[in-house]
Each structure stands twice: as C-alpha cells, then as structure tokens.
Amino acid sequence: MKVIVSGGGTGGHIYPALAIAKGLQEAEAGTEVLYVGTAKGLEAGIVLQTGVPFRTVTVEGLPRKIGVRLFSSLLKVTKGFFQAMQIMDEFRPDIVIGTGGYVCGPVVLAAVLKKIPTLIHEQNAFPGITNKLLARLVNRVATTFPESVKYFKNPGKVVVTGLPVRPEILNARPEDGTDLGFAPDRFNVLVVGGSRGARSINLAMVEVLEHFHNHAGVRLLLVTGESGYHELNDRLKLRGLDPAKLNNIIIRPYLHNMPAALAAANLIVCRAGATTIAEITAKGIPSILIPYPYAAENHQEYNARALVDKGAAVMIKDAELTGRKIIENVELLRQDIQLWHKMAEKSKALGRPDALQNIVKLAQNLLK
Ligand SMILES: CC(=O)N[C@H]1[C@@H](OP(=O)(O)OP(=O)(O)OC[C@H]2O[C@@H](n3ccc(=O)[nH]c3=O)[C@H](O)[C@@H]2O)O[C@H](CO)[C@@H](O)[C@@H]1O
C-alpha cells in the first residue's frame, strides 16, 4: 500500500499523522509512506527525526480581510495545490490522509480531484477551518470526540475513532526516562507547554524551579518551546540560578523523545491540546492542566474540563496561573499517594489506546 499523510503547523496535527502512518505500516508489511508538509511548520524538523520520507508544498492561512496579503496568500495556495498534484502523479498513493493544519487543504484537495480515496482526522471537539471545508469533499472524516460530529455538513461520513497515539508512546517503559534525568524512585514531573511552548507556564516555572532545585525527592524536566528557552535561562540567571547546575532539573527547548518522558513521568504539568490529552490518558498520568486561553472556541478549556470532571486532572486557568499554585498542586500529589493513585486510574480510564487501530481499520476499509 502507498500512503500520503499530511498535517502541519503544530505538533498536535503532526504526531497523529505520524501515528497513523506507523499504524498502517505495522498493519501491512511493505506499506510505503510519504509525509507532505510545509518547509516552515514544525513538521519539517519533526518528520526529519523519524526518517519518514518528507516532501513540501507552499501554503499559508488565508487572511479574513480583502487586501494585498490575501492576494499573495491565494497565489501561494494555488502554487501549493499544483505542487500537490505533481506529488500525487509521482508517488501515486492508494490513500491520502489529512490530520489538519493549512497544508492539508491543497494536499487533500489534489487527492480528491485525482479520485484517490481520502480520509481526514479532526483532533478537537471544535473542528478547524481546513477540516470543515475538506469534510465536504473527502470519503471519510474521523473524529476524536462525538461532540464534533454535528459541526460537519455530512454526518453520515463521520466516524468517531478517538485520537491516534503514536505506538512509540504506548510501548515506552519507565526505565526509558533515565536519559532524561527521571529516576524510578523519585517523583518525576514533566512540564511542557504544548509543541510550541507556553510563555506563561515558563514564567511561572521560575518560582517552581527555585522551590524544587536540589530537592531530593523530585526530578523535573521542563520543555520550554524553542522560542522561550533563552528567556527562561536568562530569568533563572537573574535569580542567581545556573540552569546548567540544577542537579535534579533538566531544561530543554524541545523534546523529540516524548515517549520516554511520558513513560517515566508521575505527573505532567501542561497545556490542554487534544493530542497531549490523548497521550497522557493513554498512559494514565495525572495532570495539572493550564489551557491555552486563546485557542479557537476556547477548546483547550473544554478538553481540560473533560479530565477534571472525571477526577483525572487539576485545572489552573492561565489568567490565575502562579508558580505558587503549581508548587502547591505538585506537593499535594507527591505527598498524598492515594490521591495520586486515584487520579492515575481515572486518567487511564479516559485513554483510548484503541484509537489507532480504529483509524487504521477505517483506512483499510476505504481501500476494499
Ligand atoms: C494553541 C493551539 O491552538 N494549540 C492546538 C495545537 O496544539 P499543540 O500543537 O501544542 O498540540 P498538542 O498539545 O495537542 O500536542 C502536542 C504534540 O507534540 C508533542 N510534543 C510536544 C512538545 C515537545 O517538546 N515534544 C513533543 O513531542 C506532544 O507529545 C504531542 O504529541 O493542536 C492541538 C491538536 O489539534 C490542539 O488541541 C491545540 O489546542
């Protein structure tokens, strides 16, 4: 089988595409995969690390107002569409799968016009604009949440599969986390602000790092995002902390080995992006969630509430975020082991490790 997967911009769209690619390869030996993304989005770096063949098309989001930028964006999207048509002719895929982000627009559209079977996956409860438009044209729409079905014009082609989690995440074991500073006999805390990092979390973390550095019982791994890394390091230095000498704390701009970190983490402090949520519940990790307040339709708070209501997570609103609140919640869960166990169980109960199989079957059925 030959498959094109496409999803771009941020990690939340990229990793589900990689998961589906891997799932199809594991289901059918000899499956050939091509990832189509943009040169500018995070996918260029992430996909390169995986060794999956990668090709690019040019594309960008269309501004909502009429003006010079709209004209130049339309030109780029048109160029991207013709590049995608050429990729279809050269690679000749049996199926094209899109997981959201602007890049999916021209890629999936080219496949539709070439009469290649198409499938898109929507991670969030509130569908993104590209997926809403493409849903009218593709053969099948897979969603994470039943709640999103109503936003699509043809509910008949929508299937609720859950969000496909990378097999590497499902298979990683706690001992894999030792290279990242985690230890089996310590309370391991992973802090990550989504695939691009979160400035408000980084700023609050200065106080948290001051509190926990040299703490014998805690290991902490903070992923700042590429853009926030230097600012955080500078702020720590201003407080007299040398980021290179924090002993029990590691700070990274980005983590390619997220499977190892998630396998070893006892607690995660993070944004509430849909892909992250699917991963932490698949692993059964308790979480402190700080939803990104400007996500479309405030969908991250909606994601977070689903976990908080079931007792799997604690939520701190971004506007109310302080280092002290993070410290208090980490200490509470570290010291109250029964509460921690209860939250871990509730988190695991919300996980959908079957989602990858569901979407793999959906793709295979489309080809029958
Ligand atoms: C601001 C915004 O609108 N963000 C959206 C974006 O978030 P974002 O791209 O941040 O998506 P998520 O938090 O859902 O997923 C991040 C992905 O990147 C991985 N990762 C992250 C950091 C790192 O250092 N290494 C790494 O591997 C995570 O394991 C996960 O697989 O897409 C999600 C899925 O459509 C949405 O739900 C989010 O609301």
The ligand as an ORCA input file, in Angstrom:
! r2SCAN-3c Opt
* xyz 0 1
  C      -2.702     26.893     20.572
  C      -3.463     25.831     19.889
  O      -4.454     26.090     19.234
  N      -2.972     24.612     20.038
  C      -3.561     23.448     19.395
  C      -2.464     22.569     18.848
  O      -1.614     22.398     19.978
  P      -0.238     21.630     20.046
  O       0.408     21.517     18.737
  O       0.522     22.217     21.168
  O      -0.842     20.202     20.329
  P      -0.942     19.208     21.497
  O      -0.547     19.773     22.796
  O      -2.274     18.563     21.425
  O       0.134     18.124     21.012
  C       1.495     18.384     21.032
  C       2.213     17.192     20.462
  O       3.588     17.496     20.392
  C       4.324     16.553     21.165
  N       5.474     17.244     21.729
  C       5.316     18.452     22.342
  C       6.412     19.116     22.847
  C       7.691     18.516     22.735
  O       8.708     19.042     23.169
  N       7.792     17.308     22.130
  C       6.713     16.652     21.612
  O       6.853     15.549     21.076
  C       3.354     16.006     22.192
  O       3.776     14.749     22.673
  C       2.079     15.953     21.346
  O       2.093     14.826     20.519
  O      -3.013     21.365     18.303
  C      -3.873     20.596     19.151
  C      -4.403     19.406     18.356
  O      -5.041     19.809     17.195
  C      -4.999     21.475     19.688
  O      -5.832     20.728     20.569
  C      -4.373     22.655     20.405
  O      -5.340     23.469     21.012
*
